[in-house]
Amino acid sequence: MPEARIIGVVVQKMVKPGKEIIVGLHRDTQFGPLVMFGLGGVYVNVLRETTFRLAPISVKEAVDMIAETKTFPILRGVRGEPASDISALAEVISRV
């Protein structure tokens, strides 16, 4: 790509393996901005479970959003896996 213009790069330390999540914003023509949450990686492709809320949302609404998913038990930790930090996750979701 001789015409590529690279403005800069970001190098970060790789995080330890864990649960992948997907958080995003979708602009719906009828409802406006929607916050989206679900498990990421293969889970989002296989389970096809994401949840949406009208933006903006509070941390409490983000916690409710996380808890309503069928995959919530995975985030709480199953079969000896550590639980995810639900409070931190809700904080991130509420800032989208």
FENFENUR-V230436 format. One line per field, one symbol per residue. ss: DSSP state (@ for helix, = for strand, . for the rest). psi: psi as a letter, one per 40 degrees, with the letter a starting at -180 (. if undefined). A space follows every 10 residues. Layout:
# FENFENUR-V230436
ss: ???
psi: ???
This chain:
# FENFENUR-V230436
ss: .......... .......... ========.. .========. .@@@@@...= ====....@@ @@@@@@@... .@@@@@.... .....@@@@@ @@@@..
psi: geehhhdiih hihhiiiahh ihhahhhhdd eahhhiiiia bddddddfhi iiihiiiidd dddddddeid eddddehife iiiigddddd dddee.
